[in-house]
């Protein structure tokens, strides 16, 4: 064969090979420990010999161990619904559950190895290690990221655990929900097909390398098509107050540089048709204002600014209406989110401590 033809042949072979190889997906697995362990014994994943296309994801953010669990991710072919014969040498750890994505699956133990068959469902992103509960109402999604101290990782692995910031984030989310409802923004996004308003906090367990640092909340007008939505980061300091600078990224377009919004600037939330639905402003006192352009507005302030800021609760002021006091808490020992409005308990959400799925 002429030398000049060799690269052409190689490219052809690679193209054919890539077309012949089955598509793959990444699946996350967690082995829940029967009892909390601070020691970190080594574990080993043994892949079945009849699955040469199976491989362990080697990125260090995709595997590890904490006092609650062992976790890892596999890249597997999608041409079989089940990969049979997975084995994990758990280093002497007694395992109570095996979780794949959000489901507990059957397993056995033999000679210190945990054995199970792996269900395969193609997905764009694994959610196994995410410990988040999403609550939904028409036009609103509110996500609670559960801050388990014994799952702390990434930039939250050392130093003071952000207890104040997590409590503040939760009160801000539920406080903003009340302001959104007062301004009827939730009805607008439903009636006009604009997507949903997402209220979110921050993870402390570094899921799939998502550091989510420093502590912050989001209020995102998430478009029906996802990509293009503006995602502001309202940063929370150690006093439980919002900082004046707001960082804005664009969903689905990571190559667009983060925009910094400075002190005293109203930030518009632009829908996919180019119109501004609402605007937000971080106040000089570390609170947040929400308004319709040229219309009604609400402002959130801490119930007790000197007592941990928004970690004490959120006071919601809308026009001349009476103040609404919002206090939310997340009990990660019992798996309960509780919400109080004006000192009245109004909601309790119970979730699975290992998956964060609502019970």
C-alpha angles and dihedrals in degrees: 000000000000113000091236090060096054097081090048092052091047092052090048092051092049092049092050091046093052090050092048096048113091118246116260138211135195116245124191124218129192126190107202115214117233089223131018113266127189092191117092109219115184118256129199130206116214115200121209114261092227092062106068090163092060116099140168115248102242099198104118090225089063098060137037148104138257133173091279105041155357114237137183141154131230131201106220137173116259097214090091122053091212133035105207129210106026113170130193123189098211098194095246095310115143107230122211100180142010113213125194111189099318100332132094110226133194118268141168134208124225127170091343093310124118110221127195145144114248119226112217121213117166112238136164092233136011117241099186097111096040112105098193131130118208119206118194137199129162106298096358136085116184117191122200115200107202112224104213107181091209091055095051113136144150113029090349093057095095138026127034112348109237096244094144094047093048092050090047092050092054094050091046092052095051091040091054089049089060092048092049091052093047091053090044091231089139090059091049095055091048097044094045098039093239097145121247139305109244121205113193142164130196137286121235098191100068096237109206089344095305098145094187090196140191103031113269148142131232132215104186129179091213111203120226088250095047097215112095099030114136111239112198120196112213103195122219121210129211090269091061094250131123117255119230097241118081122194116210124198128176119241114242093007106085093163091069109095120244112263117220117215112203135217118301096012122129110228115214123217104216120201124220090266092059099254125125111242098181142344132222133204131187106225126227089252094056096261129116134240125205123193145164109242105272091351145079122338143192130204127204120210131173115265088227112015094186092047104068096305114241089002084080091057139275127275109207116205116189119177111301095329120119117275115268115215116209125191122174129176137186118211104198092183094059099025097239134136111198126191127197125190116195091345092307119118104233107161140027122183119190120200140182110264093219102043104018088228113148112258 
